[in-house]
Amino acid sequence: MDPVEALREIAFWLERSRAETYRIAAFRRAADVVANLSARERAAQQNDNWKSLPDVGAEAAAIIRECAESVPLYLTYLRSSAEPIGLGGMELLDALRGDLHTHSDWSDGRCPIKEMMRRAATLGHEYCALTDHSARLTAANGLTSERLLAQLSVIAELNAELAPFRVLTGIEVDILDDGSLDQDDDLLADLDVVVASVHSHLDSDRATMTKRMVQAVKSPHVDVLGHCTGRLVAGNRGTRPESKFDAEKVFDACREHGTAVEINARPERRDPPGRLIDLALASGCLFSVDTDAHCTGQLAWQGYACERAAERGVEPANVINTLPVTELLAWTGAPHRH
């Protein structure tokens, strides 16, 4: 087995199970080191000298050695022992054709675009949207217009390589304080999928936040309202309460203006809470069931959201990413360049 693939797949399974990040990072660093070796340099290391390389520890070196003969035992164990995710939402999970909210190392993700999208294809997705952050979110290395344009060229090349799997162009655009969007309208209009999210001043008063969110979802460019309450219920970032807004008004605006409400799969978010999924469903909203993945293992987390959605009565027909790609792009109003 190719050692780079083995090390990255081990990282995938560890991420999927929410293992300690330092172990995952060690496997990823080792994979990057080996990936950057020439064929001659790899051959020179076959004399059991892998540990001499920077960032290749004893565990990674042992796995690389095993790859010369077979699939490493540790990888076999991880594959066979992985627990299923989302057993309570399998009908919806099986109906999903893709993921509309993911990040790469172009913003605050931990994996390159190609690695993320190859894994999405391996998971059975027909498409996956890359939605790195916009420039306002400097802590997340958000994309300027120039960097986003450069990313679009990378995606075009990757689509030629990965077809028929499709990488959808996109962005998670910040909703600014006045409800405007943190990116040029002309550029947003050229994307396949636009997720709009609030990341700042989450403690604003109810009236201010309602006006801000309604203004954003009215935009003809916005397709998905991301993690609408902004809450954190667990995790190493601590907890954060829900932002206050008139959910009925916001969801009515989503329905009226064709913006899907995201059901975010991240275990630390569980956003929206169940009562708001109920309200959005009663309001006639459509949903997008997304991972908000920042690394490959998190792409496997859609089942968490499917289980929560199914508990509230959300059916596949209520979810936009059950649509075939041509119908999805017709729904988002993506440019007719495909």
C-alpha positions as CSV (number, residue, x, y, z in Angstrom):
1,M,0.0,0.0,0.0
2,D,1.2,3.5,-0.7
3,P,2.5,4.8,2.6
4,V,1.2,8.3,2.0
5,E,-2.3,7.0,1.5
6,A,-2.0,4.7,4.5
7,L,-0.9,7.5,6.9
8,R,-3.6,9.9,5.6
9,E,-6.3,7.2,5.9
10,I,-5.2,6.5,9.5
11,A,-5.6,10.3,10.2
12,F,-9.1,10.1,8.6
13,W,-10.3,7.3,10.9
14,L,-8.8,9.0,14.0
15,E,-10.5,12.3,13.0
16,R,-13.7,10.5,12.4
17,S,-13.7,9.1,15.9
18,R,-12.6,12.4,17.4
19,A,-9.3,11.1,18.7
20,E,-6.6,13.4,20.2
21,T,-5.5,16.0,17.6
22,Y,-1.8,15.6,18.4
23,R,-1.8,12.0,17.2
24,I,-3.7,12.9,14.1
25,A,-1.3,15.8,13.4
26,A,1.7,13.5,13.7
27,F,0.4,11.1,11.1
28,R,-0.4,14.0,8.8
29,R,3.1,15.4,9.1
30,A,4.6,12.1,8.4
31,A,2.5,11.7,5.3
32,D,3.5,15.1,4.0
33,V,7.2,14.3,4.5
34,V,6.9,11.0,2.6
35,A,4.8,12.6,-0.1
36,N,7.5,15.2,-0.8
37,L,10.2,12.5,-1.3
38,S,11.3,11.6,-4.8
39,A,11.1,8.0,-5.9
40,R,14.9,7.8,-5.5
41,E,14.7,9.3,-2.0
42,R,12.0,6.8,-1.0
43,A,14.0,3.9,-2.3
44,A,17.0,5.1,-0.2
45,Q,14.8,4.9,2.9
46,Q,13.8,1.3,2.4
47,N,16.7,0.1,4.6
48,D,14.6,0.8,7.7
49,N,15.8,4.3,8.0
50,W,12.4,6.1,8.0
51,K,12.8,7.3,11.5
52,S,15.8,9.4,10.5
53,L,13.4,11.7,8.6
54,P,12.1,14.8,10.3
55,D,8.5,14.4,11.6
56,V,8.5,10.6,11.1
57,G,8.2,9.0,14.5
58,A,8.5,5.4,15.5
59,E,4.8,4.6,15.0
60,A,4.7,6.2,11.5
61,A,7.9,4.5,10.5
62,A,6.6,1.1,11.5
63,I,3.5,1.7,9.4
64,I,5.5,2.8,6.4
65,R,7.6,-0.4,6.6
66,E,4.4,-2.5,6.7
67,C,3.2,-0.8,3.5
68,A,5.9,-2.5,1.5
69,E,4.2,-5.9,2.2
70,S,0.5,-5.3,2.9
71,V,-2.1,-3.0,4.4
72,P,-0.7,-1.9,7.9
73,L,-2.3,-3.8,10.8
74,Y,-3.2,-0.6,12.6
75,L,-5.1,0.7,9.5
76,T,-6.9,-2.7,9.2
77,Y,-7.9,-2.4,12.9
78,L,-9.2,1.2,12.5
79,R,-11.3,0.2,9.5
80,S,-12.9,-2.8,11.2
81,S,-13.5,-1.2,14.5
82,A,-15.1,2.1,13.3
83,E,-18.6,2.6,14.8
84,P,-21.4,3.6,12.4
85,I,-22.5,7.2,12.7
86,G,-26.1,8.2,12.5
87,L,-28.0,4.9,12.7
88,G,-31.1,6.8,13.6
89,G,-31.0,8.8,10.3
90,M,-29.9,6.2,7.8
91,E,-32.7,6.9,5.3
92,L,-31.7,10.5,5.0
93,L,-28.0,9.7,5.1
94,D,-28.5,7.3,2.2
95,A,-30.4,9.9,0.2
96,L,-27.7,12.6,0.5
97,R,-25.6,13.1,-2.6
98,G,-23.1,15.6,-1.2
99,D,-22.0,18.1,1.4
100,L,-22.4,21.9,1.0
101,H,-20.2,23.2,3.8
102,T,-16.5,22.2,4.0
103,H,-13.2,23.9,4.6
104,S,-9.6,23.4,3.4
105,D,-6.2,24.6,4.5
106,W,-6.8,27.7,2.4
107,S,-8.6,29.1,5.4
108,D,-8.8,27.3,8.8
109,G,-9.1,23.7,7.6
110,R,-6.3,21.2,8.2
111,C,-6.2,19.4,4.9
112,P,-5.5,20.4,1.3
113,I,-8.4,20.8,-1.1
114,K,-7.5,17.7,-3.2
115,E,-7.3,15.5,-0.1
116,M,-10.6,16.7,1.2
117,M,-12.3,16.2,-2.1
118,R,-10.8,12.8,-2.9
119,R,-12.1,11.6,0.5
120,A,-15.5,13.0,-0.1
121,A,-15.6,11.0,-3.3
122,T,-14.4,7.9,-1.5
123,L,-17.3,8.3,1.0
124,G,-19.7,8.1,-1.9
125,H,-20.5,11.7,-2.4
126,E,-21.4,12.8,-6.0
127,Y,-20.4,16.4,-5.2
128,C,-19.0,18.5,-2.4
129,A,-18.8,22.3,-2.0
130,L,-15.7,23.9,-0.9
131,T,-16.8,26.9,1.3
132,D,-13.7,28.4,2.9
133,H,-14.2,31.5,5.1
134,S,-14.4,35.1,3.7
135,A,-11.8,37.8,4.4
136,R,-13.4,39.4,7.4
137,L,-12.7,36.3,9.5
138,T,-9.0,37.0,9.8
139,A,-8.5,34.5,12.6
140,A,-9.6,31.8,10.1
141,N,-7.3,33.1,7.3
142,G,-10.4,34.1,5.3
143,L,-10.1,34.5,1.6
144,T,-9.8,37.8,-0.1
145,S,-11.4,38.2,-3.5
146,E,-8.0,37.6,-5.1
147,R,-7.4,34.3,-3.2
148,L,-10.9,33.1,-3.9
149,L,-10.4,33.7,-7.6
150,A,-7.1,31.7,-7.4
151,Q,-9.0,28.9,-5.6
152,L,-11.6,28.7,-8.4
153,S,-8.7,27.9,-10.9
154,V,-7.5,25.1,-8.6
155,I,-11.0,23.7,-8.4
156,A,-11.4,23.8,-12.2
157,E,-8.3,21.7,-12.6
158,L,-9.4,19.3,-9.8
159,N,-12.8,18.8,-11.4
160,A,-11.1,17.7,-14.6
161,E,-9.1,15.1,-12.6
162,L,-11.9,13.8,-10.3
163,A,-14.8,13.7,-12.8
164,P,-17.6,12.5,-12.6
165,F,-17.3,13.6,-8.9
166,R,-17.8,17.3,-8.8
167,V,-16.2,19.9,-6.6
168,L,-18.7,22.8,-6.3
169,T,-17.3,26.3,-5.9
170,G,-18.4,28.1,-2.8
171,I,-17.7,30.2,0.2
172,E,-18.9,30.6,3.8
173,V,-19.4,34.3,3.7
174,D,-19.6,36.3,6.9
175,I,-22.8,38.2,7.6
176,L,-21.6,41.6,8.5
177,D,-23.1,43.8,11.3
178,D,-25.6,45.5,8.9
179,G,-26.6,42.2,7.2
180,S,-24.5,42.8,4.1
181,L,-22.1,40.0,2.9
182,D,-18.3,40.0,3.2
183,Q,-17.6,39.5,-0.5
184,D,-18.2,41.2,-3.8
185,D,-21.7,40.6,-5.2
186,D,-20.3,39.8,-8.7
187,L,-18.0,37.1,-7.3
188,L,-20.7,35.6,-5.1
189,A,-22.9,35.4,-8.2
190,D,-20.3,33.3,-9.9
191,L,-20.2,30.6,-7.2
192,D,-22.1,27.4,-7.1
193,V,-23.0,27.5,-3.4
194,V,-23.0,30.4,-0.9
195,V,-23.3,29.6,2.8
196,A,-23.9,32.8,4.9
197,S,-23.1,32.7,8.6
198,V,-22.8,35.0,11.6
199,H,-19.4,34.8,13.3
200,S,-19.1,38.1,15.2
201,H,-21.1,40.0,17.8
202,L,-23.2,36.9,18.5
203,D,-24.3,38.6,21.7
204,S,-26.2,41.4,19.9
205,D,-29.7,42.1,21.0
206,R,-32.7,40.2,19.5
207,A,-33.9,43.0,17.2
208,T,-30.4,43.7,15.8
209,M,-29.6,40.1,15.2
210,T,-33.0,39.5,13.5
211,K,-32.6,42.4,11.1
212,R,-29.0,41.3,10.3
213,M,-30.0,37.8,9.5
214,V,-33.1,38.6,7.6
215,Q,-31.1,41.1,5.4
216,A,-28.6,38.4,4.6
217,V,-31.0,35.6,3.7
218,K,-32.8,38.0,1.4
219,S,-29.7,38.2,-0.8
220,P,-30.2,36.4,-4.1
221,H,-26.7,35.1,-3.7
222,V,-27.2,33.3,-0.4
223,D,-28.2,29.6,-0.7
224,V,-27.7,28.3,2.9
225,L,-28.0,30.0,6.3
226,G,-25.1,28.4,8.3
227,H,-25.2,27.3,12.0
228,C,-27.9,29.9,12.7
229,T,-27.6,30.2,16.5
230,G,-23.8,30.1,16.7
231,R,-24.0,28.1,19.9
232,L,-21.3,25.7,21.2
233,V,-22.5,22.9,23.5
234,A,-19.2,21.1,24.0
235,G,-15.6,20.8,22.8
236,N,-12.2,22.4,23.4
237,R,-13.5,25.9,22.5
238,G,-15.8,25.8,25.5
239,T,-19.5,26.5,25.4
240,R,-21.4,29.5,24.0
241,P,-25.1,30.3,24.3
242,E,-27.4,30.7,21.4
243,S,-27.6,34.1,19.8
244,K,-31.0,35.8,20.3
245,F,-33.2,36.4,17.2
246,D,-36.8,36.1,16.0
247,A,-36.5,32.7,14.5
248,E,-40.0,32.8,13.0
249,K,-39.1,36.0,11.0
250,V,-35.8,34.6,10.0
251,F,-37.2,31.3,8.8
252,D,-40.1,33.0,7.0
253,A,-37.5,35.0,5.1
254,C,-35.5,31.8,4.3
255,R,-38.6,30.2,2.9
256,E,-39.7,33.3,0.9
257,H,-36.2,33.9,-0.6
258,G,-35.1,30.4,-1.2
259,T,-32.5,30.0,1.5
260,A,-32.0,26.6,3.1
261,V,-31.5,26.3,6.8
262,E,-28.4,24.3,7.6
263,I,-28.5,21.4,10.0
264,N,-24.8,21.5,11.1
265,A,-23.3,18.1,11.9
266,R,-20.5,19.2,14.2
267,P,-21.0,17.6,17.6
268,E,-19.9,20.7,19.4
269,R,-22.6,22.8,17.7
270,R,-25.7,20.7,17.3
271,D,-27.1,23.7,15.5
272,P,-30.0,24.5,15.2
273,P,-31.4,23.0,18.4
274,G,-34.3,20.7,18.0
275,R,-37.0,23.2,18.7
276,L,-35.7,25.5,15.9
277,I,-35.5,22.5,13.4
278,D,-39.2,22.0,14.3
279,L,-40.0,25.7,13.7
280,A,-38.1,25.8,10.4
281,L,-39.9,22.7,9.2
282,A,-43.3,24.1,10.2
283,S,-42.3,27.4,8.4
284,G,-41.9,25.4,5.2
285,C,-38.1,25.9,5.0
286,L,-35.8,23.6,3.1
287,F,-32.7,22.3,4.8
288,S,-29.0,21.6,4.0
289,V,-27.4,18.8,6.0
290,D,-23.7,19.7,6.2
291,T,-20.6,18.7,8.1
292,D,-18.8,22.0,8.3
293,A,-15.7,19.7,8.0
294,H,-12.3,21.1,8.6
295,C,-10.4,17.9,7.9
296,T,-11.2,14.6,6.1
297,G,-12.4,12.6,9.0
298,Q,-15.1,15.2,9.8
299,L,-16.6,14.6,6.3
300,A,-17.9,11.3,7.8
301,W,-20.0,13.2,10.4
302,Q,-23.1,13.9,8.3
303,G,-24.8,11.0,10.1
304,Y,-24.8,13.1,13.3
305,A,-27.0,15.7,11.6
306,C,-29.1,13.1,9.8
307,E,-30.0,11.5,13.1
308,R,-31.0,14.8,14.6
309,A,-33.0,15.8,11.5
310,A,-34.8,12.4,11.4
311,E,-35.8,12.8,15.0
312,R,-37.6,16.0,14.1
313,G,-39.4,14.6,11.1
314,V,-37.1,16.1,8.3
315,E,-37.6,14.0,5.2
316,P,-35.1,13.6,2.3
317,A,-37.5,15.7,0.2
318,N,-36.9,18.6,2.6
319,V,-33.2,18.6,2.1
320,I,-31.5,20.2,-0.9
321,N,-28.4,18.1,-0.9
322,T,-30.4,15.0,-1.8
323,L,-30.8,16.6,-5.2
324,P,-28.7,15.5,-8.2
325,V,-26.1,18.1,-9.0
326,T,-27.8,19.6,-12.0
327,E,-31.0,20.1,-10.0
328,L,-29.1,21.5,-7.1
329,L,-27.3,24.0,-9.2
330,A,-30.6,25.0,-10.8
331,W,-32.0,25.5,-7.3
332,T,-29.0,27.6,-6.2
333,G,-29.1,29.6,-9.5
334,A,-25.5,28.8,-10.2
335,P,-24.1,30.1,-13.5
336,H,-24.8,28.0,-16.6
337,R,-21.1,27.2,-17.2
338,H,-21.2,23.5,-16.4
